Amino acid sequence: MDGSRPLVLVGPMGAGKSTVGRCLAQRLGRAFVDLDAEIEQRAQTTVARIFERDGEPAFRALERDTLAQQLDARACVIATGGGAVLDPVSRDRLRECADVVHLHAGVDAQLRRLEGDATRPLLARGDRAAVLHALALQRAPLYREVASMSIDTDMLDADAVVDRILASLPRTEPLPP
């Protein structure tokens, strides 16, 4: 991993990307970008509303453009949405411009972490477990395609995940106390 490139977290919803990303950015002294929050700020509405009003393809185009802009920022930590890897242009940019960590979470862990969360448009499409299984089958190979490392977060808290990421960084980047 190169300390001058953006550090990007990919993985399914409920894997802990935003929580880990905030903690990681703080410990590295980097800016943190939650890609969904950035999209909402640009669109002046929620991700769910974009899905409802404009459809998933429009959201994915906005996601691709927002990610591309954020990848131009150096030395930041970016937490992507779970579907950011669906776009082939985004996958190319991630491989070329960033150090990417795949945070994996099994469906049972996702269900526990997302219990009561009504903000996820894809989970409104029926049985949550079935939706998460289908998304995992579609997206897991894409996460592996772009990531240089993968961490299973099922049994780890955010600090333990951050510790594993920090242990993988080159010694040229100062490790926090």
Buried (B, 14 or more C-beta within 10 A) or exposed (E): BEBEBBBBBBBBBBBBBBBBBBBBBEBBEBBBBBBBEBBBEEBEBBBBBBBEEBEBEEBBEBBBBBBBEBBEEEBBBBBBBBBBBBBEEBBEBBEEBBBBBBBBBBBEBBBEBBEEEEEBBBBEEEEBEEBBEBBBEEBBEBBEBBBEEBBBBBEBEBEEBBBBBBEEBEEEBEEEE
